[in-house]
Amino acid sequence: MTGPECVTFAALLEDSAEDLYDNAPCGYISTLLDGTIAKVNATLLGWLGFDRDELVGRRRFPDLLTVGGRMYYETHVSPLLHMQGELGGVAVEMKTAAGTRLPVLLTSVVKTGPGGQAQLIRTTVFDARDRRAYEEELLRASRQAELERDRAQQLARTLQQTLLPPALPEVPGVEVEAYYHPASLDQVGGDFYDLFPLTAGTWGFFLGDVSGKGADAAVVTSLTRYTLRSAAIDDPEPAGVLQHLNAVLNHTDPRLCTVIYGRLRPDSTGATVTLATGGHPPPVLIRADGTRELVRMPGGQLVGVLPQARFTTTTVHLGPGDTLLLYTDGLTEARIGADTRYSEEELRDDLSGPATARSVITAVTGLLTSFGAGVEDDTALLAISVQLPGATSPVS
């Protein structure tokens, strides 16, 4: 740097220390130990709207604060300053001459003499109006986001309720319980279940899981439930019901679905259950003597993938005290460790007998709760048990 530029730069450096203090971009104020104002710069005077003579030697620093700020200063800031000798980042509000409030941040240090005796308190005052406006805007945005989230969650809950039966009908001699566990409060899942009467003495039921989440999955779930109910009236065979559903899903919005459909016929010895599965996890059968098994039906293909999918059918007889549990894979894919997922075999082993539909659902909901955040997908449960002689239907 040479010539006129060097001269101009040198002139800038010749600003007096007093000018730098008085017109700094922040406020400076020095007070005696009792708070009496001894010195104040022009910047702070301009912010507050006072003349220097109105403050120096006449007012105490706490007098410039709001009531709340003064109480905080005298009960917290001042004692800490005397103990520590310095304090920074204190947010308070100062009063202007016009009576308005000025949000500021204070940083104070205690000046000591040669013998270490405290003499003055020097305070730097930073204008926090922009910061306060930013914080208030953040708060408004946060509140708005929370309100929108609450609305979204309410909408999701309402939509989810429309995809599930409000109550299950009573089946003579049979106890039926169901449960739905949402993994997320913000999104609608694709899990579903239902139980409904067919002909006299015969009942249809199903449980399944449409791939995906959100509104698109909800549309397919609603279509699936409607299709299954309609097909069950026209075709008494469970495999035929799934074939009809497969044809509908293949001709609309292709989306895979796992589902198990069953026909329930109570009789004098218990109940006969005929099941057809389309790629769904195997039900758990709990006998009255305490034995448990997975009802394997290998070969049942996913619904909605292949135009000519094949489905597997099996028949199970439930005697008094026997229970059949249907579930979706949100349960058996729950994480129970860093690299471990809960399995169908563990579910079978964790259930004890003899059991009722209600006790099984209670046990499994307890498992879901114990997994906590490990349950990453929605879970639907449906349990069917034959009542023991003399037992009465539970009150829902």
C-alpha angles and dihedrals in degrees: 000000000000142000121009093355091059091049092050092048092049090051090054090054091054093073108131121249089238091056091048089052097044098046100033118141088249135049123262125196131170122198138182117250090267090056098257109150111246101168137006131177128235093248094063092041089054092050092050098037096233131132116237092243091057092062113025110090091351108069136042121229094243087058088068092059130085117256093264092043092050093051091049092047095050097042100039116008100045096047092047091049091054091049100040103024093226142045132181142192097027111163115210139141124247126205119237124214088256091057097252125129126250116196110216143170117228130207114183136183130183114235113217132198128234092281093050093257114148112247111163142004113229116199131188114207121204121195106241098182094109091044092049091049090049092049092048090050090050090049092050090048091048092050091047091049090049090050091049090047091051090050092048091049092049090049091048092050092048093047091046091052091055089058094055129061112258089225138356119243121244117257115203111249092001131095117212127186132174137185137186121205115192114208091199132034092204103054134054112236128217099232118117144168139179144174123201141160120260118174123347108301095005128100133189125213138171142179127189152141129239114208117254135018139251133045095328092054090046091056092052092044091054091048091048094052092047092047094049093050093047094045092049090060093052100038121040093194116090093215090054090052091056092046089055091050091049091053092050095049091047091054097046128039104338108234126149121241135185114212142161119205124192142184117215123203116177115206140169092280098044126281137313115222121194113194134193120188135198108194093313128144113264118265119244116240115203115191125209090247090060099256117135133199141170112243098228117201105174119192102038105135128215115274119244098021107085123037091221101035119169123224131203124230131196136168126224127186116214116205126194109302095016119128132196119201123199120189142165125242095259083087100046094041095051114127115245095171142006093284102008131096128194112258138213089244092053090050090052092049094045093056116083131200157267089045144160128222090256096049091048092051090048091051094049094046086054089054091051090051092050091053091058112174089003088083099087099167136046117269129209122193131192123177128186124189135172112235121240117245110283094018120130128216112268118248110247 
